[in-house]
Structure formats: structure tokens, C-alpha cells
Amino acid sequence: MKTVDFFFSFSSFKWANMVVMVVAVFINFVSGVEASIGVNYGTLANNLQPPRQVAEFLLRSTVINRVRLFDTDPQILRSFSGTGIATSVTVPNDLIPNLTNLSFAQQWLSLSIQPFFPSTNIVRILVGNEVLSTGNRLLIGNLVPAMQSLHTALASVSLHRRIQISTPHSLGILSNSSPPSSGKFRQGYDTHVLKPLLSFLKATDSPFMVNPYPFFGCSSDTLDLALFRPNPGLFDEDSKLLYTNMLDAQLDSVYSALDRLGFPDVEIVIGETGWPSAGDDGQIGADPETAAEYNKNLLARVNSGVGTPLMPNRTFETYIFALFNEDLKSGPTCERNFGLFRPDMTPVYDIGILRPTAPPPQPPPPPAMITVVFYTVCYQSQLAFYSFLIYTARSSNPNDSPWNSPPPSESTGKRWCVAKSEAEPADIQRNIDYVCGLGLDCRPSKENGPCFDPDVVQAHSAYAMNLFYHTMGKHDFDCDFTKPGL
């Protein structure tokens, strides 16, 4: 959110009710649309910086706004508190059978997620990693039941609309991928595992996550195709579509497989993709220049809105593998050299994700627009807070009250967010931290701001909760805030 140092008031409050209808549009317009850039933050190394320093580095020095973790390390989750960075966490594969037990799932949630949410912006829980590729029947058979159980646990604490559940897959789940239009899942997995999984994802509005790696699928003959360079392309005789890069072909193979099972509308998210900056002798393109070329072209492609031949006009939420080189990873040399950054947080190569140290001055935003947004949210929030105090007093003393009227949201036809009267101050403060950590501008409710008075946490939370509610589209669940919201 861009900010201004001045405000003005309307001559009449009647304008506020009209303007609040377009608050979300104005905020989005002023903020601008920034590309979604995610990274996989692995920790198989003995020389990484402390998690809090890593979180601050991502927030202050890069444009990365999403991160995927491979566990639920409390220190890392605490480190991302207040940053607003969208965080996905992972349940280890060996816990999958236990998660089918609802009591275990609820306990895991209470220990691994709830202490950190919403201060840490946890948006997705990944149940295992490439489970189908393990060939482990116990894990595979319990994957979908574990996801269902965990979703039930989320619903029991009203977090099922805030936190998605998914699981990432390697492209090994495909039995056929060339040409892309012939893509289909491996027999046995398709109907017994993936169809129930896709039904769950569709019902919960969660994405299907895949880990495509053109690096591992290319040769000297197809290097240009893998790197998004100009090339003759590959023509799909069945669909009559031309593919000019390998990633599009891999994604469309997954789409074709989804379509064959009847789920073409389930969103595809790229959970991992990347290119190593070093490798063993004979590995093609394993050098910093080629890695930079792939990742830079990757970001341009997935955020362009062009989409793929079978999925036009789309962007793809994408997580680059990986944030750091990890010296304790096993396997060939390339496995330890997928990082965008060295352990000391200096870049291995430049792909344009570092913020400039001295950003050029930006033109000021339209002052009237910003003033309208801040003033309207402030006015509505204060009005909601005071009205709710009156309503609470009436409800607790019905015989003493000269009024008999519904709460403000019912009597006016409007809906505001205020904290429940019984909500604990600590819970209310966490709501404020969550909203302000998302990057929404909470300065009007700070000291010397126009929404600072009354200086109580309930009033300040009314500003933050209403700002979030209107920005996110005024859905009922945007006013839930787990426990404290009304």
C-alpha cells in the first residue's frame, strides 16, 4: 500500500456509505499488481543464516512474496511472523498414516499451526512430498484420508477457509506425457488415488501441485526448448498446437491427465522447478549463466498471463527450487547447487528479484483516492466499534435499555467487523498483527493517526479487521478471524 501524509474530511458522513463499496477496488488499484514469486526454503545445510535474518532478507531485500517450507520448524515459523509472506508448510511423509486419526490431526494442528497463525501468514499445508513416487503402499493408501482428516481438523477451529491442503507430485505420476494432449496418469493411481484426491481438492478449492523440471528432461538437442530460447518448437499432431518451451508441454501434459479424469478446472500450482548452477561432468547447462537464464525466463513466463497452449490466459503460482545452495544434500553435485543464493545470502546469479538499494522516487498516488479509502474505513470502523458497544450494553441489560433494535449490521443493512466482547486481548492483537503484516496500511490506527482514538485494542482491531474485510471482497468468512471476529 502506498501512503500519503495528509487526509481530508467530507462535509457530510453520508458520502462514506457510498464510497465504502469501492474501497477494495481503490486499494488494489493504488497498490498495483506485483508478480507472485515463490521459493522453496530448504535447510539441509550447516552454514545457513538464522531464520529471522532470512525472513528479513526476503522481506526487505527481495520481491519474493511466497515461501514453501519442508517442515513446520517453530523457529522458522516464528521468524516469518509479521512479514505477510505467504507461507506453505509440509507434513513429513512418515506422519501421513497418523494423520488419518482425527484426534492426532487436531493435536498436530494445535502444536504446529495454531500457535503461529495468523501472525505468520500460513496459507497452505502440504501433506507429504511426492508421496506417489515413493511406491510406499502405506503412505499412498493413507494420503487422501490424511488430507481429509486434516481438513476436518481445520474446520473444527474455523481455519478451513483460510488454509488450503494439498500435496506435491513429481511428473512420474504420468504414464504418458508426449505429446502433451495425450497426458494421462499411471494406471492404478488414476482411479484409486488421484480421482479421490482431485475430488477433495475441487471440493476444498485447493490446487493440484506438480514439480516439473525441464533440466532433468532436456538434452543437448532440446536445451533451447528447455530454456525458453527461440526454437522451431514441437508440434502436437493431435491438438494441432505448437510448443515453444518444455515447461508449457509438461504443464499441458498434467492438464490433459486432469481433464481425462474429469477435473480440468482444478488449479495447477508449480510446487518446485529450478536449474542448478553447478553439476557433474557431462551435465548439460549446469552453470550459473544457464541457471540464471532459465529462472529469469521462467518468472517472465508464468507471470505473463499468456498461459500455455491448452491453458491460455493464465498465470501460475510458482515456487523456484531453491532459496539456498544446501551443502548437506545427498546425490550428484547438482542437488547441492539449485540455490538462488549462497548461504551468506549473496546471489549466485541475478534474475532481477533483488530490490534496488535506493529505489527511485515514485510519483505520488492520487491524494483524493487514498484519502477516501483511509477515511471511509476509519469512519466505518469507529462507527462499528461504538455501535457495537451500545448494542452489547443493550444485550447485557435488556430491561434497562430504552431501545429495542438489532445489532448495527442488521439495522443498517451493512456489515462491519468488530471483535467479540469476550475475545481475549492477545487474540485481538494477533488479528491486528496478521492484517498489518499482509502489507495493508495500518498507520491510520497508529499514534497520531486519524483512527488512533479511542486508544484500545478493540478499536484498533476494528480498523484492521474492516480493512481486511473490505479489501478481500467482503465475504462473511473474511470477518471470522478464527475466534475473536464477529
HELIX and SHEET records of a PDB file:
HELIX    1   1 LYS A   14  VAL A   19  1                                   6    
HELIX    2   2 VAL A   20  VAL A   22  5                                   3    
HELIX    3   3 VAL A   23  SER A   31  1                                   9    
HELIX    4   4 PRO A   51  SER A   61  1                                  11    
HELIX    5   5 PRO A   74  SER A   79  1                                   6    
HELIX    6   6 ASN A   93  LEU A   95  5                                   3    
HELIX    7   7 ILE A   96  LEU A   99  1                                   4    
HELIX    8   8 LEU A  102  SER A  112  1                                  11    
HELIX    9   9 LEU A  132  THR A  134  5                                   3    
HELIX   10  10 ARG A  137  SER A  156  1                                  20    
HELIX   11  11 LEU A  171  ILE A  173  5                                   3    
HELIX   12  12 PRO A  180  SER A  182  5                                   3    
HELIX   13  13 TYR A  189  TYR A  189  1                                   1    
HELIX   14  14 ASP A  190  LEU A  194  3                                   5    
HELIX   15  15 LYS A  195  ALA A  203  1                                   9    
HELIX   16  16 PRO A  214  GLY A  217  1                                   4    
HELIX   17  17 LEU A  223  ALA A  226  1                                   4    
HELIX   18  18 MET A  246  ARG A  260  1                                  15    
HELIX   19  19 PRO A  288  VAL A  302  1                                  15    
HELIX   20  20 THR A  333  ARG A  336  5                                   4    
HELIX   21  21 PRO A  367  SER A  396  1                                  30    
HELIX   22  22 PRO A  408  THR A  412  1                                   5    
HELIX   23  23 PRO A  425  GLY A  437  1                                  13    
HELIX   24  24 ARG A  443  SER A  445  5                                   3    
HELIX   25  25 VAL A  457  THR A  471  1                                  15    
HELIX   26  26 ASP A  476  CYS A  479  5                                   4    
SHEET    1   A 9 GLN A 164  SER A 166  0                                        
SHEET    2   A 9 ILE A 122  VAL A 127  1                                        
SHEET    3   A 9 ALA A  86  VAL A  91  1                                        
SHEET    4   A 9 ARG A  66  LEU A  69  1                                        
SHEET    5   A 9 GLY A  38  TYR A  41  1                                        
SHEET    6   A 9 THR A 318  ILE A 320  1                                        
SHEET    7   A 9 ILE A 268  THR A 273  1                                        
SHEET    8   A 9 PHE A 208  ASN A 211  1                                        
SHEET    9   A 9 PRO A 168  SER A 170  1                                        
SHEET    1   B 2 LEU A 174  ASN A 176  0                                        
SHEET    2   B 2 LYS A 184  PHE A 185 -1                                        
SHEET    1   C 2 LEU A 234  ASP A 236  0                                        
SHEET    2   C 2 LEU A 241  TYR A 243 -1                                        
END                                                                             
